[in-house]
């Protein structure tokens, strides 16, 4: 008898857990459908509020708004890319060779003020004189 009771309790627990899972899945499906309808409605309201007045575009219905949203998602992506929250490793290295060359070029700028004080003003004045002489020739 005791063995039958344990089996019965085990079966009841399994059925109860299965029902809970089915209810949760059903709830999330209904929630997802509700959110999808709500997002479509929000897009329709925002479009009809902003676009006709700003750009002279026509007012759209609910299904047209859903189509616009779907088209935008197809064109601009569904958010599954390599964004900051993605676990995929970036293919670009942080210290690429191109950036290294540019950084090295910028490191020379720390001497610019010293150069300008010593030679820059005189060199610039000479450049202006050459430009004036060249313009006077023409």
C-alpha positions as CSV (number, residue, x, y, z in Angstrom):
1,X,0.0,0.0,0.0
2,X,2.7,2.4,0.9
3,X,4.4,2.0,-2.4
4,X,1.2,2.8,-4.3
5,X,0.8,5.9,-2.2
6,X,4.3,7.1,-3.2
7,X,3.6,6.5,-6.8
8,X,0.3,8.3,-6.6
9,X,1.9,11.3,-4.9
10,X,4.7,11.3,-7.5
11,X,2.2,11.2,-10.4
12,X,0.1,14.0,-8.8
13,X,3.3,16.2,-8.4
14,X,4.3,15.5,-12.0
15,X,0.8,16.4,-13.3
16,X,0.7,19.5,-11.1
17,X,4.1,20.7,-12.3
18,X,3.1,20.0,-15.9
19,X,-0.1,22.0,-15.5
20,X,1.9,24.9,-14.0
21,X,4.3,24.8,-17.0
22,X,1.4,24.8,-19.4
23,X,-0.3,27.7,-17.6
24,X,3.0,29.7,-17.6
25,X,3.5,29.1,-21.3
26,X,-0.1,30.0,-22.1
27,X,0.3,33.2,-20.0
28,X,3.5,34.3,-21.7
29,X,2.0,33.6,-25.2
30,X,-1.0,35.8,-24.3
31,X,1.3,38.4,-22.8
32,X,3.4,38.4,-26.0
33,X,0.4,38.8,-28.2
34,X,-0.9,41.6,-26.0
35,X,2.4,43.4,-26.1
36,X,2.6,43.0,-29.9
37,X,-0.9,44.6,-30.2
38,X,0.0,47.4,-27.8
39,X,3.3,48.2,-29.7
40,X,1.3,48.4,-33.0
41,X,-1.2,50.7,-31.4
42,X,1.5,52.9,-29.9
43,X,3.2,53.1,-33.3
44,X,-0.1,54.0,-35.0
45,X,-0.8,56.8,-32.4
46,X,2.7,58.2,-32.6
47,X,2.6,58.2,-36.4
48,X,-0.8,59.9,-36.6
49,X,0.2,62.4,-34.0
50,X,3.6,63.4,-35.5
51,X,4.0,62.5,-39.2
52,X,1.0,64.3,-40.8
53,X,1.8,67.5,-39.0
54,X,5.6,67.4,-39.4
55,X,6.0,65.9,-42.9
56,X,2.5,66.0,-44.4
57,X,2.2,62.2,-44.5
58,X,-1.2,60.5,-44.4
59,X,-2.8,59.1,-41.3
60,X,-2.4,55.3,-41.0
61,X,-4.6,52.6,-39.6
62,X,-3.5,49.9,-37.1
63,X,-2.4,47.3,-39.6
64,X,-0.5,49.8,-41.7
65,X,1.3,50.9,-38.5
66,X,2.2,47.2,-37.8
67,X,3.4,46.9,-41.4
68,X,5.6,50.1,-40.9
69,X,7.0,48.6,-37.7
70,X,7.7,45.3,-39.4
71,X,9.3,47.0,-42.4
72,X,11.5,49.1,-40.0
73,X,12.6,46.0,-38.2
74,X,13.5,44.2,-41.4
75,X,15.5,47.2,-42.7
76,X,17.2,48.2,-39.4
77,X,17.4,44.8,-37.8
78,X,15.8,42.9,-35.0
79,X,18.4,43.8,-32.4
80,X,20.3,40.5,-32.5
81,X,23.6,42.0,-33.6
82,X,26.9,42.4,-31.8
83,X,25.7,45.1,-29.5
84,X,27.0,45.9,-26.0
85,X,24.8,43.2,-24.4
86,X,25.9,40.5,-26.8
87,X,28.0,37.6,-25.6
88,X,29.7,37.3,-29.0
89,X,33.3,38.4,-29.1
90,X,34.0,41.4,-31.3
91,X,36.1,40.7,-34.4
92,X,37.8,44.0,-34.1
93,X,40.8,44.3,-31.9
94,X,41.1,47.3,-29.7
95,X,44.6,48.1,-30.7
96,X,44.4,47.8,-34.5
97,X,47.3,48.9,-36.6
98,X,45.5,51.8,-38.2
99,X,44.7,53.3,-34.8
100,X,48.2,52.8,-33.7
101,X,49.6,54.8,-36.6
102,X,47.1,57.6,-35.9
103,X,47.9,57.6,-32.2
104,X,51.6,57.8,-33.0
105,X,51.0,60.8,-35.2
106,X,49.1,62.6,-32.5
107,X,51.8,61.9,-30.0
108,X,54.0,64.3,-31.9
109,X,51.6,67.2,-31.3
110,X,52.9,67.7,-27.8
111,X,55.8,69.6,-29.4
112,X,53.6,71.9,-31.5
113,X,53.6,74.8,-29.0
114,X,57.3,74.8,-28.7
115,X,57.7,74.7,-32.5
116,X,55.3,77.5,-33.0
117,X,57.1,79.7,-30.5
118,X,60.5,79.1,-32.0
119,X,59.9,78.8,-35.7
120,X,56.2,78.9,-36.5
121,X,55.5,82.6,-36.6
122,X,58.6,83.4,-38.8
123,X,57.8,80.5,-41.1
124,X,54.2,81.6,-41.4
125,X,55.3,85.2,-42.2
126,X,57.6,83.9,-44.9
127,X,54.8,81.9,-46.4
128,X,52.5,84.9,-46.5
129,X,55.3,86.9,-48.3
130,X,55.7,84.2,-50.9
131,X,52.0,84.1,-51.5
132,X,51.9,87.9,-52.0
133,X,54.8,87.8,-54.4
134,X,53.1,84.9,-56.3
135,X,49.8,86.9,-56.6
136,X,51.6,90.0,-57.8
137,X,53.2,88.0,-60.6
138,X,49.8,87.1,-62.0
